[in-house]
Amino acid sequence: MSDDETYDAGYDDWLDAVEDGEAYYLEGPEGDGWLPPRRVDPATGSRDLTEKQLPETGEVETFTVVHVPTPAFEQDAPFATAIARFGPARITGIVEADPSDVEVGMAVTVGVMETETTGDRAVVFRPQ
Amino acid sequence: MTDVRIAGVGLTKFGASPERTGRDLFAEAGLDALDDAGVDQDAVEALFYGNFMGELAEHQGHQGPLMAEAVGVDAPATRYEAACASSGVAVAEAVKDIRNGERDVVLVGGAERMTNLGTAGATEALAIAADDLWEVKAGMTFPGAYALMAKAYFSEYGGDQEDLAAIAVKNHENAVPNEKAQYQREISIADVVEAPMVAEPLGLYDSCPISDGASALVLTSEAFAEEHDLDASVSITGTGQGGDLMALHDRDYLARSPAADEAAAEAYADAGVSAADVDVAEVHDCFTIAEVLAMESLGLFEVGEGISAAREGKTTREGELPVNLSGGLKAKGHPVGATGASQLAEMTSLLRGDHPNSEYVEGATTGITHNAGGTVASAVVHVLEVEQ
C-alpha cells in the first residue's frame, strides 16, 4: 500500500534534507540526539531542542535480515534493517548491501532510497 | 485497601478459526469465566476489554459495548489498547477500580481475530505497534524488531540460536497437555535452528504463531467474594505498569526492557514480595528472545544470564522456576488483545491446582505474569497469590 500522497511534516522534511546533503538531528540540553518531529526532549522534558548537523558517518549497532516483510516491502525482501548510531542520534534504516555482508560495527552513511515494492521513500544506510 | 480476587477464568482454544468473529470468541471466554466464578452477569458492574487490531481485522471499532452485549452484560464497557499488552492494561485498570471501591465485580479480558488477515496482513497489522515513521517505513517488522534486540543481546552478553531454541522446545513441551494451546506438539532443537528464517537470527519456531482467541476473568472485591461465598482462592496482590520510548533506536538499551523493570518493581512493592518469592512465571515470549528479556526484567535472572536458563533446565517444568507452563505465547498462541488476561487465567489455574501442568508447581503460593506491548514500550506485571 503506497502512502505517497500523505506528507508527514517533520519526517518528509527530514528525508528532503538528507537528499539535499543536509541531514540533521535535534539535540536536547544534555546532548541527546533525536529525529523530528519533536517539541520535547524525551530525556529531560525540556522544550529546548536545537537542530544540529548529523555526523556524516555512522556505525551499525545491530541488524537483522528480514525474510518475511510487510506487504509494503514484499519485493524488497530479503533485506537487512539496521540501527546505526550517528553521534548522539540513532536511526533505523535499510542497509544497501548484500545482507550477508552486513556486520555490527560497519561504517555507513545515511541516504534516501525508493523501495522496489511501492516506490515510497525509505531511510537507507550505505556502507563506506 | 482490598486485594482483588480472581473468582473465575475463561479461555477459548487459541488457534486458527478465521471464520469466528471477535464477538463470538469473547462471548465464549466471558461466559466461561462467569460460569467458573458462579457469578451472574447481572452482578457485573463494568467490562474492561483489551483489543489491538479490531479496526484492521474486522473493520470494527468501539468494541467495548459490543463485547458487553455479547456476554449479556448491561454495564459500562471500555476498550483498552496497548498493542500486545492491551488486556494486561485492562486488568491493571480493573484492579485499580476494585481497590478504589468503585466497583465490586468486573469482567476483564480481551480478544483478537487475526488469522483471517493471512500472514502478510497480520504482519502488517502487528507492525502498527511500532513507530510508523521511523521504524515501519524503514522496513521493520515485529519479528525484525525482536531480531534487532536478539542480535544486540548476543553482541553484548553472548548466547546463540541454540540457547533461544531451548526456550521454544521447552514451551512446546509445556503446551502438549494444554487443550487451550494452539500447538500441542513437541519440537526439537534441530527443528528450531533449521526452520526457515523470519528475521535473522529468529526463525519460524522462534516466533509465536498468528492466533485467534479470547480470554476473560471475573474479578471481585474480597468483601463480595466472602459475602457470596465464592470459591476464589487466588488474589491479584500486586500490579505494575511501565513505559518506554516508542522507537527501539531511541532507547538507552537495545538488549534490555526497562519498562518491564519498572512494572516489576512496582508490582513487587505493591504485593510486598520480591523476585525470590516467585514460584512460577508466565511471561510474554512473543519471540524466544523476549522470554530472556522478560525474566531478566523480572529479576528472576541476572542481566546476561537469562539466555541460558532454559538450556540449563532451570525454567523447564521440572526446573527450579518453571516459566510458561501454559506453553507461552510461543506454543499456546498469541491472539494479541487476549494475551495479557490469558496469562492471569493460566496462572490462576496453575495456582488453584486445576491446570494440566499444576503438578509441576504443587505447593506454589506466588506467581507472576508479564505482558509486553510493542518492543516493550508498554509492560504490565501482576503478582498472584493463592490461599493455602
Interface residues (C-beta under 8 A of the other chain):
Chain A: D8 G10 Y11 W34 L35 P42 E61 T62 F63 T64 V65 V66 H67 V68 P69 T70 P71 A72 F73 E74 D76 F79 T81 A82 I83 R90 I91 T92 G93 I94 P99 V104 T115 D120 R121 A122 V123
Chain B: T119 A120 G121 T123 E124 A127 L133 W134 E135 V136 K137 A138 G139 M140 T141 P143 G144 A147 L148 M149 A150 K151 A152 S155 P196 M197 V198 A199 E200 P201 L202 L245 A247 L248 H249 D250 L254
